[in-house]
Amino acid sequence: MKKTKTKTKEMKKDVAFNFPLSFSSFSSSSNNNTNNKRSFVVTGYGLDRPGIYGQFSRAALNIRADVESSRLARLGPDFTITALVSFFVNRTRKQPRKRTNVKTHADHHKIRSSVLEEEEEEEEGEATTSAGTECETKKRLQDALDTRIDNFTFDVREVPPETQNEEQSRARGYKKLIIRATNFPGITARITETLSNCGLNIETLRMDTKSSPFSNNNNNNNNNNNTNLGAGVGGDEMYFCETTVRLIEGAFEEEKFTREMEKLEDELSCDVDVEDVSDMQ
């Protein structure tokens, strides 16, 4: 086992050295206080076809952007992309001013007043430049995606840096839930409202419905009797939901969560499997 672990570490090192320049620069940039990380949530949709996400990844690489995380799904005829894309914008430090010889107290007062006025002008100029850089970065990302991927609609929204820091400080852990039930209108609303009331925040959620294999035979033999039944009534459709939730500090209680899950199972006649995945995040 020790040999396997050692070999894995060596492989990881080799992979790291083979990264393109644009990716290797991210790690060094993140440790530099003069750099500013800007993050954007990108959502896109369009008719499904092979190679869409490959084009998306290449478009980000070409403008030296890092795709930190993404969620992909095929919904009907459309392919959807949701991704967190980040840039590191370099901020150069200004050279310190040379000290001026001060002969009298009056000269010192004049020089200090002049320096303060210059600093105020520089701060205003830096704020304008920063705002301009933000708009340019967002437009650069939008143009790269629109140019690279035809017949695809993208929306780019900036994420304030403090938002991610706040979420991390409030996190207590993560749980994974798998729910199986007979489908009926409003089941997802019932489940997600319960999760919210338990002090849980949804990180990812995947749900789907499919015809029950046990109801197909009955439907084929008794079509006339079931024409007035809606979806999910009498076991027509099976419901499946898999979600990863984050425990909110100060709001989540394990005992309450256990009670609510048992209540959910009784009311919906469903199976709820819960797994602690905090170590996997």
C-alpha positions as CSV (number, residue, x, y, z in Angstrom):
1,M,0.0,0.0,0.0
2,K,2.9,2.4,0.8
3,K,4.4,1.8,-2.6
4,T,1.1,2.7,-4.3
5,K,0.7,5.9,-2.4
6,T,4.3,7.0,-3.2
7,K,3.7,6.2,-6.9
8,T,0.5,8.3,-6.8
9,K,2.3,11.3,-5.4
10,E,5.0,11.0,-8.0
11,M,2.4,10.9,-10.8
12,K,0.7,14.0,-9.4
13,K,4.0,15.8,-9.5
14,D,4.6,14.9,-13.1
15,V,1.1,16.0,-14.1
16,A,1.6,19.3,-12.3
17,F,4.8,20.0,-14.3
18,N,3.0,19.3,-17.6
19,F,0.3,21.9,-17.0
20,P,0.1,24.7,-19.6
21,L,1.5,28.0,-18.7
22,S,-1.9,29.6,-18.3
23,F,-2.9,27.1,-15.6
24,S,0.5,27.0,-13.8
25,S,0.3,30.8,-13.4
26,F,-2.8,30.5,-11.3
27,S,-1.2,28.9,-8.3
28,S,1.6,31.4,-8.2
29,S,-0.8,34.3,-8.6
30,S,-3.0,33.2,-5.7
31,N,-0.1,33.6,-3.3
32,N,0.8,37.1,-4.5
33,N,-0.9,39.9,-2.5
34,T,-0.7,42.2,-5.5
35,N,-3.1,40.0,-7.5
36,N,-6.8,40.2,-7.4
37,K,-9.1,37.3,-8.1
38,R,-12.2,38.0,-10.1
39,S,-14.9,35.3,-10.4
40,F,-17.9,35.0,-12.7
41,V,-20.8,32.6,-12.8
42,V,-21.5,31.6,-16.4
43,T,-24.7,30.0,-17.5
44,G,-25.3,28.8,-21.1
45,Y,-27.8,26.8,-23.1
46,G,-28.4,25.7,-26.7
47,L,-29.2,22.7,-28.8
48,D,-27.1,19.6,-27.8
49,R,-24.3,18.5,-30.1
50,P,-20.9,16.9,-29.6
51,G,-18.0,19.0,-28.4
52,I,-19.7,21.9,-26.7
53,Y,-17.9,21.7,-23.4
54,G,-14.6,21.1,-25.1
55,Q,-15.2,24.4,-27.0
56,F,-16.1,26.1,-23.7
57,S,-13.0,24.9,-22.0
58,R,-10.8,26.0,-24.9
59,A,-12.4,29.4,-24.9
60,A,-11.6,29.9,-21.2
61,L,-8.0,28.7,-21.7
62,N,-7.4,31.1,-24.6
63,I,-8.1,34.1,-22.3
64,R,-6.1,32.6,-19.4
65,A,-9.2,31.9,-17.3
66,D,-9.6,29.1,-14.8
67,V,-12.8,27.0,-14.8
68,E,-13.0,26.2,-11.0
69,S,-16.2,24.1,-11.1
70,S,-19.0,23.3,-13.6
71,R,-22.3,21.5,-13.8
72,L,-23.4,20.0,-17.2
73,A,-26.8,18.6,-18.1
74,R,-28.8,17.6,-21.1
75,L,-32.4,18.7,-20.6
76,G,-34.7,17.7,-23.5
77,P,-33.0,18.8,-26.7
78,D,-30.8,21.4,-25.0
79,F,-27.4,21.1,-23.4
80,T,-26.8,23.4,-20.4
81,I,-23.6,24.6,-18.7
82,T,-23.2,26.3,-15.4
83,A,-19.7,27.2,-14.4
84,L,-17.6,29.2,-12.0
85,V,-14.8,30.9,-14.0
86,S,-12.0,33.0,-12.4
87,F,-9.3,35.4,-13.5
88,F,-6.3,36.8,-11.6
89,V,-5.9,40.5,-12.4
90,N,-2.5,41.8,-11.7
91,R,-2.3,45.0,-9.6
92,T,1.2,46.6,-9.8
93,R,2.5,48.4,-6.8
94,K,3.4,52.1,-7.2
95,Q,7.0,53.1,-6.6
96,P,7.6,54.9,-3.3
97,R,8.1,58.6,-3.6
98,K,11.6,60.0,-3.0
99,R,12.0,61.9,0.3
100,T,12.3,65.6,0.0
101,N,14.6,67.6,2.2
102,V,12.6,69.6,4.7
103,K,14.2,72.8,6.0
104,T,11.4,74.4,8.0
105,H,8.1,73.5,9.6
106,A,6.3,75.6,7.0
107,D,8.0,73.6,4.2
108,H,6.9,70.4,5.9
109,H,3.3,71.5,6.0
110,K,3.3,72.5,2.4
111,I,4.9,69.3,1.2
112,R,2.5,67.2,3.4
113,S,-0.6,69.0,1.9
114,S,0.7,68.4,-1.6
115,V,1.3,64.7,-1.0
116,L,-2.2,64.2,0.5
117,E,-3.8,65.9,-2.6
118,E,-1.8,63.7,-4.9
119,E,-2.8,60.5,-3.0
120,E,-6.5,61.5,-3.2
121,E,-6.2,61.9,-7.0
122,E,-4.3,58.6,-7.3
123,E,-7.0,56.8,-5.3
124,E,-9.8,58.2,-7.5
125,G,-7.8,57.2,-10.6
126,E,-7.2,53.7,-9.2
127,A,-11.0,53.3,-8.5
128,T,-11.8,54.3,-12.1
129,T,-9.2,52.0,-13.5
130,S,-10.4,49.1,-11.3
131,A,-14.0,49.6,-12.4
132,G,-12.9,49.7,-16.0
133,T,-10.9,46.5,-15.6
134,E,-13.9,44.7,-14.1
135,C,-16.1,45.6,-17.1
136,E,-13.3,44.7,-19.5
137,T,-12.8,41.3,-17.9
138,K,-16.5,40.5,-18.0
139,K,-16.7,41.6,-21.6
140,R,-13.6,39.6,-22.5
141,L,-15.1,36.4,-21.1
142,Q,-18.5,37.1,-22.8
143,D,-16.9,37.8,-26.2
144,A,-14.7,34.7,-26.0
145,L,-17.6,32.4,-25.3
146,D,-19.9,34.0,-27.9
147,T,-17.2,33.9,-30.6
148,R,-16.0,30.3,-29.8
149,I,-19.4,28.6,-29.5
150,D,-22.0,29.2,-32.2
151,N,-25.8,29.0,-31.6
152,F,-25.3,29.1,-27.8
153,T,-26.7,31.6,-25.4
154,F,-24.4,32.7,-22.5
155,D,-25.0,34.9,-19.5
156,V,-22.0,36.1,-17.4
157,R,-22.5,37.4,-13.9
158,E,-19.7,38.6,-11.5
159,V,-19.5,37.0,-8.0
160,P,-18.5,39.4,-5.2
161,P,-15.4,38.0,-3.4
162,E,-16.9,38.4,0.0
163,T,-19.7,36.0,-0.9
164,Q,-17.5,33.0,-1.2
165,N,-15.7,33.8,2.1
166,E,-18.9,34.2,4.0
167,E,-20.2,30.9,2.8
168,Q,-17.1,29.1,3.8
169,S,-17.1,30.6,7.3
170,R,-20.7,29.5,7.8
171,A,-20.2,25.9,6.6
172,R,-20.3,23.1,9.2
173,G,-20.2,20.1,6.9
174,Y,-22.0,18.4,4.0
175,K,-24.5,15.6,3.6
176,K,-25.6,13.7,0.6
177,L,-29.3,12.6,0.3
178,I,-30.8,10.1,-2.2
179,I,-34.6,10.1,-2.3
180,R,-36.8,7.6,-4.1
181,A,-40.5,7.9,-4.2
182,T,-43.7,7.8,-6.3
183,N,-43.9,11.0,-8.3
184,F,-46.6,13.5,-7.7
185,P,-46.9,17.3,-8.4
186,G,-45.1,19.3,-5.7
187,I,-42.8,16.6,-4.4
188,T,-39.6,18.6,-5.1
189,A,-41.0,21.7,-3.4
190,R,-41.9,19.6,-0.3
191,I,-38.4,18.1,-0.1
192,T,-36.5,21.3,-0.6
193,E,-38.7,23.2,1.9
194,T,-37.9,20.6,4.5
195,L,-34.2,20.9,3.8
196,S,-34.3,24.6,4.2
197,N,-36.2,24.4,7.5
198,C,-33.6,22.0,8.8
199,G,-30.8,24.6,8.2
200,L,-29.4,23.1,5.1
201,N,-28.3,24.8,1.9
202,I,-28.4,23.0,-1.4
203,E,-25.1,22.8,-3.1
204,T,-26.1,20.4,-6.0
205,L,-29.4,18.7,-6.9
206,R,-30.3,16.3,-9.6
207,M,-33.8,15.0,-10.0
208,D,-35.5,12.9,-12.6
209,T,-38.7,10.9,-13.2
210,K,-39.3,7.7,-15.2
211,S,-42.1,5.3,-15.8
212,S,-42.4,2.5,-13.2
213,P,-41.8,-0.9,-14.8
214,F,-44.6,-2.3,-12.6
215,S,-47.2,0.1,-13.8
216,N,-46.4,-0.3,-17.6
217,N,-48.1,-3.7,-17.8
218,N,-51.1,-2.5,-15.9
219,N,-51.4,0.6,-18.1
220,N,-51.2,-1.6,-21.3
221,N,-54.0,-3.9,-20.0
222,N,-56.1,-1.2,-18.4
223,N,-55.7,1.9,-20.5
224,N,-59.4,2.8,-20.3
225,N,-59.4,2.6,-16.5
226,N,-56.4,4.9,-16.1
227,T,-57.2,7.6,-18.6
228,N,-58.2,10.0,-15.9
229,L,-55.3,9.4,-13.6
230,G,-52.6,12.0,-13.5
231,A,-48.8,11.5,-13.5
232,G,-47.6,9.8,-10.3
233,V,-51.1,8.6,-9.3
234,G,-51.3,4.8,-8.8
235,G,-47.5,4.5,-9.3
236,D,-47.3,5.8,-12.9
237,E,-44.0,7.5,-12.4
238,M,-41.0,7.0,-10.1
239,Y,-39.2,10.0,-8.6
240,F,-35.5,10.2,-8.0
241,C,-33.6,13.0,-6.3
242,E,-29.9,13.2,-5.4
243,T,-28.7,16.3,-3.6
244,T,-25.6,17.5,-1.7
245,V,-26.4,20.0,1.1
246,R,-24.3,22.2,3.3
247,L,-24.9,22.5,7.0
248,I,-25.4,26.1,8.1
249,E,-23.6,27.1,11.3
250,G,-26.1,28.0,14.0
251,A,-29.1,26.8,12.0
252,F,-28.6,23.0,11.7
253,E,-29.6,20.6,14.4
254,E,-28.9,16.9,13.9
255,E,-31.9,15.8,16.0
256,K,-34.3,18.0,14.2
257,F,-32.9,16.8,10.8
258,T,-33.5,13.2,11.8
259,R,-37.1,13.8,12.9
260,E,-37.9,15.7,9.7
261,M,-36.4,13.0,7.5
262,E,-38.5,10.3,9.3
263,K,-41.6,12.5,8.9
264,L,-40.8,13.0,5.2
265,E,-40.5,9.2,4.7
266,D,-43.9,8.7,6.3
267,E,-45.8,11.4,4.5
268,L,-44.4,10.7,1.0
269,S,-43.9,7.0,1.4
270,C,-40.4,7.4,0.2
271,D,-36.9,6.1,0.9
272,V,-34.3,8.6,2.1
273,D,-30.7,7.6,2.3
274,V,-28.4,10.0,4.1
275,E,-24.6,10.0,4.0
276,D,-22.1,12.4,5.6
277,V,-19.7,13.6,2.9
278,S,-17.9,16.4,4.8
279,D,-14.5,14.7,4.2
280,M,-15.1,14.5,0.5
281,Q,-15.7,18.2,-0.1
